[in-house]
Amino acid sequence: MAPRANWKGFLKVGELVCPVALYTAASTSERISFHMLNRATGHRLHREFVDSETGKLVERDDQVKGYETGSKDYIILTPEEVAAALPESDKTLDIEAFIAVEEIDDLYFDKPYYLAPADRPGEEAFALIREGMKSMKVAALAETVLFRRVRTLLIRPQGVGIVATTLNYNYEVRSAKEAFSDIPDIELKGEMLDLAGHIINTKSGRFDPSTFDDRYDAALAEVVKAKIEGRKITPLESKAKDKVVDLMEALRLSAGKNASTPKPAAKKSASTRKPAAGRRKAG
């Protein structure tokens, strides 16, 4: 069964236009999730809004958006006033510029989507844009109205399709200088760097997402399974960590372990671990 498109529109480069569909590329729907219940009755709970001063319930028709201008001072915006800020959408993903792949800063990556032709007549134009980017080793910056906001997307060819990644705005990405301002500039050389290089070489591998292990989700699945089967739930034991104070000693120990210890087999992906009767939502 074909996935449901999140958005449909047109990919446009100059006068070249092709109908496209956008599909979710990453989802958290497979994670274990819970509902909040009343411990006494077992019934599900639902959220309600109450007045912070009176404590009284506020009905939906009386709820409005407000912007805080000072301590407990707000201006109220009506739904019509909020709607006035929404951009009009012409459903066009307009490519504004092609950029070299090496210029891409993945710090700005937000959420990935798959972009595919929406119909048969558009497949040739879609393939032309995709293969053109491949041959020139470039990506594209495109803009459209997506989920009620103007978004910039980075478009990159992948196999027979295209990956479109929404980008964070510049004001959303915090300065690295602030985060790294207290880190001293230490010059390292000699045996330290040699040992570090040796450790890195002995632990070299490949990027394989299938080996990523969501241990927390897997542990939750086991807890749910044990609960369903009526088994006793025992907390996981934390692994004791060796305390090595001296940096050179830590490097030498690590280098020795890596030289003699074979690499462990890839861990089973947490997405394949399910509680009894299949992965289900607890509640």
CORBELHU-V846091 format. One record per pair of residues at least 24 apart in sequence whose C-alpha atoms are under 8 Angstrom apart, sorted by the first residue. I is the first residue (numbers start at 0). J is the second residue. If there is no record, write none. Layout:
i: (I:I)
j: (J:J)
//
This chain:
i: (6:7:7:8:8:8:9:9:9:10:10:10:10:11:11:11:11:12:12:12:13:15:16:17:17:17:17:17:18:18:18:18:19:19:19:19:19:19:20:20:20:20:21:21:21:21:22:22:22:23:23:23:24:24:24:25:25:25:29:29:30:30:31:31:31:31:31:31:31:32:32:33:33:33:34:34:35:36:43:85:85:86:86:86:86:87:88:88:89:90:90:91:92:92:92:93:93:93:94:94:94:94:95:95:95:95:96:96:96:97:97:97:97:98:98:98:98:99:99:99:100:100:100:106:107:107:107:107:107:108:108:108:108:109:109:109:109:110:110:110:111:111:111:111:112:112:112:113:113:113:113:114:114:114:114:115:115:126:129:129:129:129:129:130:132:191:191:194:194:194:195:195:197:198:198:198:201:201:202:202:209:209:210:210:210:210:211:211:211:211:212:212:212:212:213:213:213:214:216:217:217:217:217:220:220:220:220:221:221:223:223:224:224:227)
j: (145:90:117:90:91:92:90:91:92:91:92:93:94:91:92:93:94:93:94:95:94:124:124:116:121:122:124:125:116:117:118:121:114:115:116:117:118:121:114:115:116:117:112:113:114:115:112:113:114:111:112:113:111:112:113:110:111:112:270:278:216:270:216:219:220:278:279:280:281:280:281:280:281:282:281:282:282:282:282:147:148:144:147:148:149:144:143:144:144:143:144:143:141:142:143:141:142:143:139:140:141:142:139:140:141:142:139:140:141:137:138:139:140:137:138:139:140:136:137:138:136:137:138:172:166:167:168:169:172:164:165:166:167:164:165:166:167:164:165:166:162:163:164:165:162:163:164:160:161:162:163:160:161:162:163:160:161:159:155:156:159:160:161:156:156:247:250:250:251:254:250:254:254:253:254:257:257:258:257:262:267:268:265:266:267:268:266:267:268:269:266:267:268:269:268:269:270:269:269:269:270:272:273:272:273:274:278:273:274:274:281:274:275:275)
//
